[in-house]
């Protein structure tokens, strides 16, 4: 079985920091640590199964099939598998509108 390195791009790293901060403030440090650990596990699974996700419906509607997503409810890990690696672009709250989140990200 092939192994693909998984890279969390700066936007995804920032998403994890913001999620951790938010959950710590509104719940607990223990819950925040557990959430981040689970999200890392989801990303690490991509090392052996880079095509396991689905194309996000919002992107499929506009003809973009390069990106995939894995869901750890309610969070969406958006990534792009290539022939020799996996690039994680963002980790978003699935309760928010993806188009709004992407527009916000582009304006950041």
N, C-alpha and C positions, 0 to 999 in steps of 0.2 A: 504494500500500500504506500502510495506517495505521501510525502509530507510537504505542506506549503507553509512558508513563514507567514504569520499574520502581523500586519502593521497597523497600529492605531494611529491614524493621522492626527495632527494637532486639534482639529475640530472635535474629534471623538474623545480625545484626552480631556479637552475642556468640558465636554458634555458630562463625562464621569465626575470631574471635580464639582461641577455645578449640581449634579444629582446628589452627590455625597453631602454637600453643604446644605441643600434643601431638606433632605431626609433627616439629617442631624438636627436641624433647627426645628422641624415640624414633628419629628418622632423621636428617634434616639440614635446615638452614635452606633450602637450595636446593630440596629436595623440598617443604617446607612452602610456600614462595613459589609454586612451580609448581602445587600443588594449589589454592591460593587463587585464583590467576590463572585456572585452568580453571573453577572454580566461578563466578567472576565472569562468564566468557564464557557459561556456561550461562544465568545470570540475564539477561545482556544480549540473548541470543537471544529472550527473551520479549517484547522491545520490538516485534518484528514478528510473532511467533507465540505470542500469549498462551494460545491454546487447544491448544497442541501436546502438552501432557502428558496423563497419565491421572489418573483419580480414584484415590487410594490405596485399595487393596482393603480395608484395615482401616476406613477411613471409609465406603466404599461399603456395607459390611456393616451399618452402623448408620444408613444412609439419608442420609448427608451427601455431597452432590455438589457443594458450593461450592468445595472445594479440589481442586487438582491437584498432580501431582508430576512432576518431571523427574529422571531418575536419571543420575548420573555415578558409576558403580560405585566403591565401595560406598555412595556418599552419595546422599541423597534431598533434593531441594530442594522444599519444600512451599510452595505459593503459591496465591493467590486472584486470578483475573482478574476485573476489573469492567468496566463498559462504557467506562471511560476511563483505566484504569491497572492495573498489576499489583502486588500486595502480596506480598512474600516473607516468610513467617512464620518459617520455620526451615530449617536445613540440618542433616540428621541422618545418623548412621552407619547405613546400611541393615542392618548385621549385628546391630544391637540391635533389640529389640522396640518397635515404634512406640507401642503402648499404654503401655508403661513409660516411654518417653521423653516422651510427652505428659503423663502423670501427673506426672513429675518437673518438667516445664516449668511446669505449673500450680501446683506447690508452691513454685517458685523465689521 
